Amino acid sequence: MLVPWIACAPCERVPARAHRREEWGALSFLAEGYVVFGPGFAPVVFPREEPGAAWDALAALRDGCDRG
């Protein structure tokens, strides 16, 4: 399940955390990975196993924005 994290207003891209559903119904505590998506933008996936995955997702959001 993707949980939106924050959004970039100018480009409408959103990084989201990917969580798995636990057997009792709640979402996992740790994110399984991160995804950056938005209109006209192919989703980019950052698996948790990669060092710095959360920071890489934030960098993809920052670096990919055409702020005008």
WOJOBEL-V87071 format. One record per pair of residues at least 12 apart in sequence whose ideal C-beta (glycine too) atoms are under 8 Angstrom apart, sorted by sequence separation. I is the first residue (numbers start at 0). J is the second residue. If there is no record, write none. Layout:
i=I j=J
i=I j=J
//
This chain:
i=3 j=15
i=4 j=16
i=18 j=30
i=19 j=31
i=32 j=44
i=33 j=45
i=2 j=15
i=17 j=30
i=18 j=31
i=32 j=45
i=43 j=56
i=1 j=15
i=2 j=16
i=16 j=30
i=17 j=31
i=32 j=46
i=33 j=47
i=45 j=59
i=1 j=16
i=2 j=17
i=17 j=32
i=31 j=46
i=32 j=47
i=1 j=17
i=2 j=18
i=16 j=32
i=17 j=33
i=31 j=47
i=43 j=59
i=0 j=17
i=1 j=18
i=16 j=33
i=17 j=34
i=30 j=47
i=0 j=18
i=15 j=33
i=29 j=47
i=0 j=19
i=14 j=33
i=15 j=34
i=33 j=52
i=0 j=20
i=14 j=34
i=15 j=35
i=32 j=52
i=33 j=53
i=14 j=35
i=15 j=36
i=35 j=56
i=13 j=35
i=33 j=55
i=34 j=56
i=12 j=35
i=13 j=36
i=30 j=53
i=33 j=56
i=40 j=63
i=2 j=26
i=12 j=36
i=13 j=37
i=35 j=59
i=12 j=37
i=35 j=60
i=0 j=26
i=11 j=37
i=10 j=37
i=11 j=38
i=12 j=40
i=35 j=63
i=4 j=33
i=7 j=37
i=10 j=40
i=1 j=34
i=14 j=56
i=14 j=57
i=14 j=59
i=14 j=60
i=12 j=60
i=12 j=63
i=12 j=64
i=7 j=60
i=10 j=63
i=10 j=64
i=5 j=60
i=9 j=64
i=10 j=65
i=9 j=65
i=10 j=66
i=7 j=64
i=9 j=66
i=9 j=67
//
